Amino acid sequence: LASSHGSGPVSALWTEINRCGQNGDFTRALKAVNKILHENKDDVTALRCKIVCLIQNGGFKEALNVMNTHTKSLTSDMIGFEKAYCEYRLNRVDHALKTIQGIPEQTDKLKELYGQVLYRLERYDECLAVYKDMIRNSQDDYEEERKTNLSAVLAAQSTWENTSEDLGLPESSYELCYNAACCLIGQGQLSQAMQKLQKAEELCRKSLAEDSDVTEEDVEAELAIIHSQMAYVMQLQGRTEDALQLYNQVIKLKPSDVGLLAVTANNIITINKDQNVFDSKKKVKLTSAEGVEHKLAKKQLQAIEINKALLAMYTNQADQCNKMLASLQTQNPGHPRPVLIKVAQLCREKQHNKAIELLQRFSDQHPESASGIKLTMAQLYVTQGHVTKACDILKSIEEMKYKPGMISALVTMYTHEEDIDSAIDVFTQAIQYYQSEQPGSAIHLSLVREAANYKLKYGRKKEATSDLEQLWKQNKKDVHTLAQLISAYSLVDQDKAKALSKHLPSPDTMSFNVDVDELENSHGATYIRKKAAKVVGESQPKEQGPEGVKKKKKKKKGKLPKNYDPKSTPDPERWLPMRERSYYRGKKKGKKKEQVGRGTQGATSGACAELDASKSASSPPTSPRPGSGTGTATSNAIPPRQQKPAAAGATRKKAPQKKKKGGKGGW
């Protein structure tokens, strides 16, 4: 310190550095430190001060360069934390983890950084343990911040790993409340999550209202992440219009968080799907902003890339779509979604066989994802009409083979193909499975019942008897099943049917106390039995008065012709056709009237021969389309037998002729 500098002694520079550090003026402090290092470049204290000043000013690369240049004088126990922090801020998270693990003494601030690094690496279990330990063993003013970070870890686990743990964290701040809502979304509790988000918004507004310098725009910017999450909940609930409106409000605010913008834009694209493609192409640019990859989880980034590929497919950019899919498959070879998009692309190009080959190959290579892939294969086979092949694929999915939905689908498809034996085999195998795994369970008995009904429906009564007998033994009071069983045995084994009929209840026990009159008079009765009129007093019938005579229906007389003469005798040959009557002389021969309308579109019979194109040697062999103006043959002419009658009033007027009648088309 005895040495001097051109601008004053070194002690004065250290005083300047100390004062600037307290005031937060790190730019001025850095100038003073550089003057000291100019005199003594290996001054350890000055080097450490320079690193701190650079970090405070955001010069992480320069700070890291200083550390890497002076490795001999600056050991890891001296500047280990600063080095790890610079690597973390430069998104070199793996390097930061190695640096932290190489530091012998684990201070509180190093543990804080360790937790952040583990969170960024998505090692949530280890991160959770670090924060739990810090909250348990720390006594300072940062407890709420640590609890907020802990709640963020729980939210990430709930969202990405489908695990949830209730640690009883408070919801005193809007950050804690927001993270609690994220946990509920991961658990599928959407209504409760929306309530938590509304509470978070309220807390945020209250906390920001206390600061007089905060404008309404600042409040809306702070609320943007909460509003975007609210829109996501609405989207999951099916309220897409409300969600879209809220998403667009967030986009209009242009928040500084590129991760928030990317997620919001991506979710708008998922609502648009194959509609409003122009809007999606504008929004997709927001998902590619610089630094997005450091702000989002791997699954979020993967979902965005998949949606980009889908958008390229919808906009018929096949080459771009294929490039994106190839990149996705390289990053995660076992993920089925890129393969399914590729299959959809091939189907759009009518390459169904190639699509099925691709699915089969992926299914063989990645059996853990085979179930979803095989369902897609079956769907493709069905659309091509290969129903039996689809059934074979479905039966090969072991984990779904005996599920009720799969059994129902297979039976329906085999029935469609009229392969009743295969459908019954599906029932038989399923019943055997549940007989060994869950005997007597509801699903087991339900399958037996359905199998019996199916066999009875298709005339397999002999095969149905075993199922019906099994059902009846389970519940001997089931009269309906017993009746079905007797009916089935009646055609197969009459002795057995008679023996079983003894178990039927007697007619007395089966009679129900039903008031027939009340039933007939009830609403919806289609037939009401008429009651005989009761006679009061004498049992002898009274003489009918004039009212009684009026009630008698008279026999209606047959209708007679208008020119009927009762005096004249009817023609005895009136029932014979005119040609067969004795007095028939044939049609009168006379001058023929012009038969208008029997020729070509109103022409007289004399002009028919002239207009008959078939009598011309040069006329073509085919007829023109109905309603065509000329008789010139074309390559797509329709033979007369295929011509359909033209609809009335649908024809056009032709200049030299009368309006065409709405009868037969053509000439």
DOLOPA-577130 format. One record per residue (C-alpha): residue in three letters; x, y, z. Coordinates in steps of 0.2 Angstrom, whole numbers, padded with zeros to 4 digits, always signed. Example, Ala and Ser with C-alpha at 12.3 -4.5 7.8 and 13.67 -1.06 7.14 Angstrom:
ALA+0062-0022+0039SER+0068-0005+0036
END
This chain:
LEU+0000+0000+0000ALA+0015+0011+0001SER+0017+0012-0018SER+0009+0026-0027HIS-0001+0028-0043GLY-0002+0042-0056SER-0019+0047-0050GLY-0015+0046-0031PRO-0010+0033-0018VAL-0017+0015-0018SER-0025+0018-0001ALA-0036+0031-0008LEU-0041+0020-0022TRP-0046+0006-0010THR-0056+0020+0000GLU-0065+0024-0017ILE-0069+0006-0020ASN-0076+0004-0003ARG-0087+0019-0004CYS-0093+0014-0022GLY-0097-0003-0016GLN-0108+0003-0002ASN-0117+0015-0014GLY-0119+0001-0027ASP-0109+0011-0040PHE-0099-0004-0047THR-0094+0004-0063ARG-0084+0017-0054ALA-0077+0004-0042LEU-0072-0006-0057LYS-0061+0008-0064ALA-0053+0010-0047VAL-0049-0009-0046ASN-0041-0008-0063LYS-0030+0006-0058ILE-0024-0005-0043LEU-0022-0020-0055HIS-0012-0010-0067GLU+0001-0008-0053ASN+0000-0026-0047LYS-0009-0038-0058ASP-0008-0052-0046ASP-0016-0043-0032VAL-0029-0057-0026THR-0040-0045-0016ALA-0041-0033-0032LEU-0045-0048-0043ARG-0059-0054-0032CYS-0066-0036-0031LYS-0065-0035-0050ILE-0075-0051-0052VAL-0088-0045-0040CYS-0090-0028-0050LEU-0091-0037-0066ILE-0104-0049-0060GLN-0114-0035-0053ASN-0114-0026-0070GLY-0119-0042-0079GLY-0102-0045-0086PHE-0102-0064-0083LYS-0091-0069-0097GLU-0077-0056-0093ALA-0078-0061-0075LEU-0076-0080-0080ASN-0061-0075-0091VAL-0053-0066-0076MET-0055-0082-0065ASN-0048-0093-0079THR-0033-0082-0082HIS-0028-0081-0064THR-0031-0099-0059LYS-0014-0100-0049SER-0018-0086-0037LEU-0037-0088-0037THR-0041-0105-0030SER-0058-0114-0031ASP-0061-0111-0012MET-0059-0092-0015ILE-0069-0089-0030GLY-0079-0106-0032PHE-0096-0098-0029GLU-0093-0084-0041LYS-0087-0096-0055ALA-0102-0107-0053TYR-0114-0092-0053CYS-0106-0085-0069GLU-0108-0102-0077TYR-0126-0103-0071ARG-0130-0086-0078LEU-0122-0090-0095ASN-0133-0106-0096ARG-0118-0118-0094VAL-0128-0127-0081ASP-0118-0143-0082HIS-0102-0134-0079ALA-0109-0125-0064LEU-0114-0141-0056LYS-0097-0148-0058THR-0089-0132-0051ILE-0101-0133-0036GLN-0097-0152-0033GLY-0078-0147-0033ILE-0080-0134-0019PRO-0075-0142-0002GLU-0085-0130+0009GLN-0104-0130+0006THR-0110-0113+0012ASP-0128-0107+0012LYS-0126-0096-0003LEU-0118-0111-0012LYS-0133-0122-0007GLU-0145-0109-0014LEU-0136-0109-0031TYR-0135-0129-0030GLY-0154-0129-0029GLN-0156-0118-0043VAL-0144-0128-0054LEU-0153-0144-0050TYR-0170-0136-0054ARG-0163-0131-0071LEU-0157-0148-0074GLU-0174-0155-0070ARG-0167-0166-0056TYR-0182-0161-0045ASP-0181-0175-0031GLU-0163-0169-0027CYS-0168-0151-0028LEU-0183-0154-0016ALA-0171-0162-0004VAL-0159-0147-0005TYR-0173-0134-0001LYS-0180-0144+0013ASP-0163-0145+0021MET-0161-0126+0019ILE-0178-0121+0026ARG-0175-0133+0041ASN-0157-0127+0045SER-0158-0108+0040GLN-0162-0093+0051ASP-0163-0077+0040ASP-0175-0066+0031TYR-0175-0077+0015GLU-0187-0090+0022GLU-0202-0085+0011GLU-0191-0085-0005ARG-0185-0102-0001LYS-0203-0108+0002THR-0207-0100-0015ASN-0193-0110-0024LEU-0199-0126-0015SER-0217-0124-0021ALA-0210-0121-0038VAL-0201-0138-0037LEU-0217-0146-0031ALA-0227-0138-0046ALA-0214-0145-0058GLN-0215-0162-0051SER-0234-0162-0052THR-0234-0155-0070TRP-0220-0166-0078GLU-0218-0181-0067ASN-0236-0184-0061THR-0231-0184-0043SER-0238-0173-0029GLU-0233-0170-0011ASP-0242-0158+0001LEU-0230-0150+0012GLY-0242-0138+0020LEU-0234-0122+0012PRO-0242-0105+0015GLU-0251-0095+0001SER-0246-0078+0008SER-0239-0071-0008TYR-0245-0072-0026GLU-0230-0082-0031LEU-0234-0096-0018CYS-0252-0095-0023TYR-0248-0097-0042ASN-0237-0112-0039ALA-0250-0120-0028ALA-0262-0118-0043CYS-0249-0126-0055CYS-0249-0141-0043LEU-0268-0143-0044ILE-0267-0141-0063GLY-0255-0156-0064GLN-0267-0166-0053GLY-0281-0162-0065GLN-0291-0152-0052LEU-0295-0137-0064SER-0309-0129-0055GLN-0299-0127-0039ALA-0284-0122-0049MET-0294-0107-0057GLN-0299-0102-0039LYS-0281-0102-0034LEU-0276-0091-0049GLN-0289-0079-0045LYS-0283-0077-0028ALA-0265-0075-0034GLU-0271-0061-0046GLU-0280-0052-0031LEU-0264-0054-0020CYS-0253-0047-0034ARG-0264-0032-0037LYS-0264-0029-0018SER-0245-0030-0016LEU-0241-0019-0031ALA-0254-0006-0026GLU-0244-0002-0011ASP-0230+0004-0022SER-0235+0022-0029ASP-0222+0021-0043VAL-0230+0006-0051THR-0242+0010-0066GLU-0257+0000-0072GLU-0246-0006-0087ASP-0233-0013-0074VAL-0247-0022-0065GLU-0254-0030-0081ALA-0236-0035-0086GLU-0234-0044-0069LEU-0251-0052-0070ALA-0247-0059-0088ILE-0241-0075-0082ILE-0256-0078-0071HIS-0268-0073-0085SER-0259-0085-0097GLN-0261-0099-0084MET-0279-0095-0082ALA-0281-0096-0101TYR-0273-0113-0101VAL-0285-0119-0088MET-0300-0113-0098GLN-0293-0122-0113LEU-0292-0138-0104GLN-0310-0136-0098GLY-0315-0134-0116ARG-0318-0115-0115THR-0308-0112-0131GLU-0315-0095-0136ASP-0312-0088-0118ALA-0295-0095-0118LEU-0291-0088-0135GLN-0296-0071-0130LEU-0286-0071-0114TYR-0270-0078-0123ASN-0271-0064-0136GLN-0272-0051-0122VAL-0256-0057-0115ILE-0248-0057-0132LYS-0253-0039-0135LEU-0244-0034-0119LYS-0228-0040-0126PRO-0221-0046-0110SER-0202-0046-0108ASP-0202-0065-0103VAL-0198-0074-0119GLY-0203-0091-0111LEU-0221-0084-0107LEU-0223-0077-0125ALA-0217-0094-0132VAL-0229-0104-0122THR-0244-0093-0125ALA-0241-0092-0144ASN-0239-0111-0144ASN-0256-0113-0135ILE-0265-0102-0147ILE-0258-0113-0162THR-0265-0128-0153ILE-0282-0120-0153ASN-0281-0115-0171LYS-0276-0132-0176ASP-0278-0133-0195GLN-0289-0118-0196ASN-0283-0099-0196VAL-0266-0105-0202PHE-0261-0087-0206ASP-0262-0082-0188SER-0253-0098-0182LYS-0238-0094-0194LYS-0237-0077-0186LYS-0238-0084-0169VAL-0225-0098-0172LYS-0211-0085-0174LEU-0213-0080-0155THR-0209-0098-0151SER-0192-0096-0159ALA-0186-0081-0150GLU-0168-0080-0143GLY-0166-0088-0126VAL-0182-0098-0126GLU-0172-0114-0124HIS-0165-0108-0107LYS-0182-0103-0101LEU-0193-0118-0103ALA-0193-0137-0098LYS-0188-0150-0110LYS-0205-0156-0112GLN-0212-0139-0116LEU-0198-0137-0130GLN-0202-0154-0137ALA-0221-0149-0137ILE-0217-0133-0147GLU-0206-0142-0160ILE-0220-0155-0162ASN-0233-0142-0165LYS-0221-0133-0177ALA-0220-0149-0187LEU-0239-0151-0187LEU-0241-0133-0193ALA-0229-0137-0207MET-0240-0152-0212TYR-0256-0142-0212THR-0248-0129-0223ASN-0242-0142-0235GLN-0224-0139-0232ALA-0219-0157-0233ASP-0200-0155-0234GLN-0200-0144-0219CYS-0211-0155-0209ASN-0200-0170-0213LYS-0184-0161-0208MET-0192-0156-0191LEU-0198-0174-0188ALA-0181-0181-0192SER-0173-0169-0179LEU-0186-0173-0166GLN-0183-0192-0169THR-0164-0189-0167GLN-0167-0180-0150ASN-0179-0193-0143PRO-0179-0209-0154GLY-0192-0218-0143HIS-0205-0204-0143PRO-0220-0209-0153ARG-0227-0192-0158PRO-0215-0188-0172VAL-0218-0205-0180LEU-0237-0202-0179ILE-0235-0185-0188LYS-0225-0194-0201VAL-0238-0207-0204ALA-0251-0193-0205GLN-0240-0185-0218LEU-0239-0201-0228CYS-0258-0204-0227ARG-0261-0186-0234GLU-0250-0192-0249LYS-0260-0208-0250GLN-0245-0219-0246HIS-0255-0230-0233ASN-0244-0245-0235LYS-0228-0236-0232ALA-0237-0228-0217ILE-0241-0245-0210GLU-0223-0252-0213LEU-0216-0237-0203LEU-0228-0240-0188GLN-0223-0258-0188ARG-0205-0255-0188PHE-0206-0242-0174SER-0217-0254-0164ASP-0204-0268-0166GLN-0190-0256-0161HIS-0199-0248-0146PRO-0211-0260-0138GLU-0214-0248-0123SER-0223-0237-0135ALA-0231-0251-0145SER-0249-0250-0139GLY-0253-0233-0146ILE-0244-0236-0162LYS-0254-0252-0164LEU-0270-0244-0162THR-0265-0232-0176MET-0261-0246-0187ALA-0278-0254-0183GLN-0286-0238-0188LEU-0277-0237-0204TYR-0282-0255-0208VAL-0300-0251-0205THR-0300-0236-0216GLN-0293-0247-0230GLY-0307-0260-0227HIS-0295-0273-0220VAL-0305-0277-0204THR-0298-0294-0200LYS-0280-0287-0201ALA-0285-0273-0189CYS-0292-0286-0177ASP-0276-0296-0178ILE-0266-0280-0173LEU-0278-0276-0159LYS-0277-0294-0152SER-0258-0292-0151ILE-0259-0278-0139GLU-0256-0288-0123GLU-0260-0274-0110MET-0276-0270-0118LYS-0282-0287-0124TYR-0295-0291-0110LYS-0301-0273-0107PRO-0320-0271-0110GLY-0318-0258-0123MET-0306-0269-0133ILE-0317-0284-0132SER-0332-0274-0138ALA-0322-0267-0152LEU-0316-0284-0158VAL-0333-0292-0156THR-0341-0278-0166MET-0328-0279-0180TYR-0329-0298-0182THR-0348-0297-0182HIS-0346-0284-0196GLU-0336-0297-0206GLU-0349-0310-0202ASP-0335-0320-0193ILE-0346-0326-0178ASP-0334-0340-0173SER-0320-0327-0170ALA-0331-0315-0160ILE-0336-0330-0149ASP-0318-0334-0147VAL-0314-0317-0141PHE-0328-0319-0127THR-0322-0336-0122GLN-0304-0330-0120ALA-0309-0315-0110ILE-0320-0325-0099GLN-0306-0338-0096TYR-0295-0323-0091TYR-0307-0316-0078GLN-0311-0333-0072SER-0293-0335-0067GLU-0289-0317-0062GLN-0306-0310-0055PRO-0318-0324-0053GLY-0336-0318-0049SER-0332-0300-0051ALA-0344-0288-0059ILE-0334-0287-0076HIS-0333-0306-0076LEU-0351-0309-0074SER-0355-0295-0086LEU-0344-0303-0100VAL-0353-0320-0097ARG-0370-0312-0099GLU-0365-0303-0115ALA-0357-0319-0122ALA-0373-0328-0118ASN-0384-0315-0126TYR-0373-0314-0142LYS-0373-0333-0144LEU-0392-0333-0142LYS-0394-0319-0155TYR-0384-0329-0168GLY-0393-0345-0165ARG-0379-0354-0155LYS-0390-0360-0141LYS-0380-0375-0137GLU-0365-0365-0134ALA-0375-0352-0124THR-0381-0365-0111SER-0364-0366-0102ASP-0364-0347-0100LEU-0382-0346-0094GLU-0380-0361-0082GLN-0364-0352-0075LEU-0375-0336-0072TRP-0389-0345-0065LYS-0378-0354-0052GLN-0372-0337-0047ASN-0390-0331-0043LYS-0403-0345-0043LYS-0417-0332-0040ASP-0413-0324-0057VAL-0429-0330-0066HIS-0425-0321-0082THR-0408-0331-0084LEU-0417-0347-0080ALA-0430-0344-0093GLN-0416-0341-0106LEU-0407-0357-0100ILE-0423-0367-0102SER-0427-0360-0119ALA-0409-0364-0125TYR-0410-0382-0118SER-0427-0385-0126LEU-0419-0386-0143VAL-0404-0395-0137ASP-0409-0407-0123GLN-0427-0407-0119ASP-0425-0418-0103LYS-0413-0405-0096ALA-0425-0392-0100LYS-0439-0401-0091ALA-0428-0404-0076LEU-0424-0385-0075SER-0442-0380-0078LYS-0446-0387-0060HIS-0435-0373-0053LEU-0447-0360-0061PRO-0458-0352-0048SER-0477-0357-0048PRO-0490-0346-0056ASP-0497-0341-0040THR-0480-0334-0034MET-0478-0325-0051SER-0495-0317-0051PHE-0494-0299-0047ASN-0508-0288-0039VAL-0512-0278-0054ASP-0528-0269-0057VAL-0532-0272-0075ASP-0545-0258-0076GLU-0533-0245-0069LEU-0519-0251-0080GLU-0530-0249-0096ASN-0536-0232-0091SER-0519-0226-0087HIS-0510-0214-0098GLY-0502-0222-0113ALA-0514-0237-0114THR-0516-0241-0132TYR-0532-0252-0131ILE-0546-0250-0118ARG-0559-0264-0116LYS-0577-0257-0117LYS-0587-0261-0102ALA-0605-0268-0104ALA-0619-0255-0099LYS-0626-0259-0082VAL-0645-0260-0082VAL-0653-0252-0066GLY-0670-0259-0061GLU-0678-0272-0072SER-0667-0285-0080GLN-0679-0285-0096PRO-0673-0274-0110LYS-0683-0259-0113GLU-0691-0255-0130GLN-0679-0244-0140GLY-0685-0227-0142PRO-0681-0215-0156GLU-0664-0211-0149GLY-0660-0230-0150VAL-0665-0231-0168LYS-0654-0216-0173LYS-0638-0225-0165LYS-0640-0239-0178LYS-0627-0237-0192LYS-0636-0238-0209LYS-0628-0248-0223LYS-0620-0236-0235LYS-0627-0237-0253GLY-0614-0239-0267LYS-0610-0224-0278LEU-0618-0224-0295PRO-0612-0216-0311LYS-0618-0198-0314ASN-0627-0202-0330TYR-0636-0217-0322ASP-0653-0221-0328PRO-0663-0233-0317LYS-0675-0237-0331SER-0662-0243-0344THR-0653-0260-0343PRO-0634-0259-0339ASP-0622-0265-0352PRO-0619-0284-0348GLU-0601-0282-0356ARG-0596-0267-0346TRP-0584-0277-0336LEU-0574-0282-0352PRO-0560-0272-0359MET-0566-0261-0374ARG-0556-0271-0387GLU-0565-0287-0381ARG-0582-0281-0382SER-0593-0287-0397TYR-0598-0270-0403TYR-0579-0263-0403ARG-0575-0257-0421GLY-0558-0250-0418LYS-0552-0233-0420LYS-0559-0221-0432LYS-0549-0218-0447GLY-0548-0199-0451LYS-0536-0185-0454LYS-0522-0186-0441LYS-0520-0170-0430GLU-0503-0163-0429GLN-0495-0172-0414VAL-0487-0157-0406GLY-0474-0162-0393ARG-0471-0180-0399GLY-0456-0175-0410THR-0440-0166-0405GLN-0444-0152-0392GLY-0461-0146-0400ALA-0457-0151-0418THR-0471-0158-0429SER-0471-0176-0434GLY-0467-0171-0452ALA-0451-0163-0446CYS-0446-0179-0435ALA-0437-0187-0449GLU-0427-0172-0453LEU-0421-0169-0435ASP-0418-0188-0432ALA-0399-0188-0430SER-0398-0207-0430LYS-0404-0208-0448SER-0389-0197-0454ALA-0374-0208-0460SER-0362-0195-0453SER-0369-0195-0436PRO-0359-0201-0422PRO-0364-0217-0412THR-0365-0209-0395SER-0378-0197-0389PRO-0374-0180-0382ARG-0377-0176-0364PRO-0395-0171-0360GLY-0398-0152-0363SER-0382-0150-0374GLY-0385-0137-0387THR-0377-0147-0401GLY-0375-0166-0406THR-0356-0166-0407ALA-0349-0181-0398THR-0337-0178-0384SER-0325-0190-0375ASN-0336-0190-0360ALA-0353-0193-0368ILE-0365-0203-0358PRO-0375-0218-0366PRO-0394-0215-0367ARG-0398-0228-0354GLN-0388-0219-0341GLN-0396-0202-0344LYS-0407-0196-0329PRO-0423-0186-0332ALA-0420-0168-0331ALA-0428-0158-0317ALA-0443-0148-0322GLY-0439-0130-0325ALA-0420-0133-0325THR-0417-0132-0343ARG-0411-0117-0353LYS-0420-0109-0367LYS-0414-0112-0385ALA-0416-0098-0398PRO-0424-0106-0413GLN-0435-0118-0403LYS-0449-0118-0390LYS-0445-0120-0371LYS-0441-0138-0368LYS-0453-0148-0357GLY-0447-0155-0341GLY-0449-0173-0346LYS-0435-0185-0353GLY-0418-0178-0356GLY-0409-0179-0372TRP-0415-0180-0390
END
